[in-house]
């Protein structure tokens, strides 16, 4: 054991990720007109901004184990509906919907449920969770799942994903994601749920051509695990390929898939249609890991094998299912996009990375040849420890029980970080450069979509007034600054005068020192929220015929915490969020403020869907709906006896 036991959450305070504007909201609204102030940019007309996040349906037991990453997926969107078919005048309309996963639908049909069906990540990560507690929570979920497949069930739990992490666009489909299952298609702009996407087809879509091939996971007893897909698939803006990985508990631990775009291929010419490459093994991963994101450039993919494990076998070793090894290695596997068998591994100090910002490659000359060196570049949000995974569950991070060598000691921080991987003919794989670009806290990165997988100049993201995104026990991470970083300028400066490898930083200014800068060419620009206001992950929308890469707007949900009760910290009745449209070039002006009819809880990731995307969605045959309880009413005496037994079992499991 390298870490001391953690500390149980005191019951004297509300769980910080179940309180205030983190608390779930259970009212769902159809498209509802909103008031707004300012001028809505014409590029938003007809499009829709949608953000995903966990919103627990079952939230009665506020003293339960809970984690920010838990919760049923809920989508919150603003459609900029055109008043006339032609013209740029719009009416913003708010809509929010639960994502109708198997788990959500089952939860709605099982009464009464006091706690969510699935075990909380907080239970799995807490060193004080006993083996009995963990086994009971897992057994309870398995029994509820089994019961859902027996007669009298309205919804069988075939997949355990809550689809609460992200939403993206690929090939005529909006897809909600979470790493415990495959993507789930969503219909825009209503945000209704269509069905699961297996890499080949979607349940509920109009079938244009029969495809009997195996989807994500393939076939066999472990296929259900191998379809667990990253919450952050990547879509190549040039080829429109969807690139994903799948993390499992069994060797080789990581599989990898590429799904080409096929919507524009005629149904009458099936032989011309490109085929997906699904569930390819990635060799060399050291074990079962909590692997949330990865890097994708135009020609290469980067898998991150970090010392944050997610392995049920940890229990046999006397460690939590989710465990961070502060003396372990961070390993980066780089391989050509279509050849995971050609992976090369690079090792460095331990760290946690939940999000990458961008990846691209360069060559030693303007034109690559076989004998020239290719360099793969990666930008990440690097945390120096696993503290966030604990604090997001209101659990004190365990303290090391063994001394940490000085070479591995780093202050608690989360920074925008640069890696350079040379793919030379040398048998040695050494990271040539690895250092932070800026000392400001930086997370939830985003960029101009068309610049992704190339040497993009600007990365946008979130910052805060503390030194890290790992909040103190009993407090939650909140975003009071949005940031724009000219990464190419800082990389150039770092290459000209390299800082210390691993621990070094190119720009050592704090947030407040950056805010005080009057340099118009400052590589870091910060948008401060008014006091008491907090933002969420921003999304960039480009200006039509813009003059620079950053010419456009950032969209972000914001909330004024003066709407919280000062005594209890709970939201007052009638509390509302806003959607702000911010000038991304000057990072100063809020050009429009849309007042929503209700609040949007602080959540995870979102996306912008253009008017063209909404108009060109693939046709749908049916949508997912809540089961009709009347189907289970009545019946013979044996049936009624069975249903009585079912209800008693459900009460025990509730």
C-alpha positions, 0 to 999 in steps of 0.5 A: 500500500502506497497510500494511507486510508482516506477520510469518510465524508462528514455528514454535517455538510451537504455533498458539494456536488449535490448542493447549490447549482450542482444539485440535480434539477428534475423539471424538463422543458420542451423548446421554450422561448427565452428573453435575451439582451444584446445582439445574437450573432447571425452565425448562430441562427438556426443552430443549437448549443447543447451541453451534457451532464450528470443529473441523478434521477434518484436523489432522495438519500443526500447522505449517500456516496456520490461523485460529480461523474455519477448521475443520469445524463441530462441534455440542456440546449438552446436553439436559435430558431429563425423567425423567418426561413430567410433572415437572421432574426432569431428567437432563442428557445431552451430545452432540456431532456433526460437521456433515456438510457436503459438505466434511466428507463429502469429507474423510472419503472422501479418504485421506490428507489432511494439510491441510484442503480449503479454504484457511485464512483465515490464508493469505488474510489474511497479507501474506507469503503469496505470490501463488503460495501463494494461487493454489496453495491455491485451485487445490488446493481447486478440483481436489479439488472437481472430482475429487469430481464425477468417477466413483469419488467417494463425495461431490461437493462442491457447496457449500463451507460448513463450517457452523461459525459459528452455530445458530438456530431458525426455523419448525420448523428448527434451522439451522447457518450459515456465510457461505460457503454456505446454512444447513444443517438439524440435527435436535434433540436428536441433532444429526444433519445433515438437508440444505441450506436454500435459503430455500424447502425443505430437502433430506431433509425430508418434502415437504408441498408442491412448490415449484419456485421459485428459492431463495437465489441465484436462477438463473444462473452466479453463483447459487452465490455469491449463496446465501452467507448470513451466519452471523448471520441474524435472526429477528423474535420478533414476525413470525417472519420470517428476515432474511438477507443474502448477500455476494459478490465481484461487484456489487452485492456484497450481496443480501438475503432475507426468509423468512416462517414457513409451518409453521402454514399448512395444506398445503391452502391454498397460496394463503394461504401467504406467499412469501419475498422472496429475493436482493434487491439492496442498492445502494451497497455499495462493494466485496466485503467480509468482512461477518459481521453486520448490524443488524435492528430491527422496521422497518429493516435496517442493512448495514455496509460497513466497510473490511475487504475480502474480494476476490480482485481484491486480489491484482491490487492487491498486497494480501492477499485479506482486507485492512483499510484503516486510512484507509478509511470505515465506511459504514452503510446503513439501509433499511426492512425490505422496501425495500432500494432505499430505502437511506440511507448514513451514513459515519464513521471506519474500524472493524471490527464482527463482531457487533451486539447489537441494533437498534431505532427510536424516533420523535419522538413516541409515535405516528409520522406521515409528517412525524415523524422516525424514529431507528434505534439500533444497538448493536455490538461495535466494534473500532478496527482489523482486528487481530483478523482477523490475531491469530486466524490467529497473524499479526502485524497489518501496520503502517501505512506512511503516517501516520494523521491524528489524527482517525482514531487510536484505541487498540486496543479492542473496546467495546459501542458506540452509533450513532444514525441519524436518518432525517429528510427532510434530504438529509444523512445524519449520524450523530447520536451515536456513542460507546462505552457502557463501557470494558470489553472486550466481545464475543459479545453476546446478549440476551433473545430476546423483547426483540430488535429493540426497546429491550431494557434488558440486553445480556449478553456476554464480557469479559477481563482485557486491554484488547481482544479482539485478542490478542498474537502467539502468544496466543489470546483467552480469556474470563475474565469475563461481563458484563451491561450496562444499555444503556438507562441508559448511553444515557440518561446519554450523551444527557444528557451526550454524550461525545466523538463517535467516541472518547468513552465514557460509563462509563470504568471498567475491569473491575476497577473495575466489580468493586469497585463495591458499588452495587446499581444499577450499570449494569454487572455482571460475573461473574468466572470462577475463576482459570484457568477460561475461559468461552464465549459465554453464552446467556440463558434467561428464567425463567417468569413472571420479574419483570424482563427479566434474570430468568433464567439464562446458559448457558456452557461453561467449562473449567479450564485446570489440566487442561493440561500445564504443559510443553506446554500441551496438554490432558491425557487425560480433560480435561472441560468443564462447562456452568454455569447462572448467575443472570443477575439477580445475576451471582454465583450458579452455580445448577448445574454439569453435568460433561461426559464430555469437553471442549468446545473454545473455539468460536463461537456457540450457542443455546437450544432449548426443549422446544416447539421440539424437539417441533414440528420439521418431519418428516424423510424422511432424514438425511445419512450417511457414504458406504459405501466398499464401493460403490467396491470391485471393478469392471472392469479399466478401472475399477480402472485409473481408481481407481488413477490417482485415488488417485495424484492424491489423494496429490498433492493431499493 
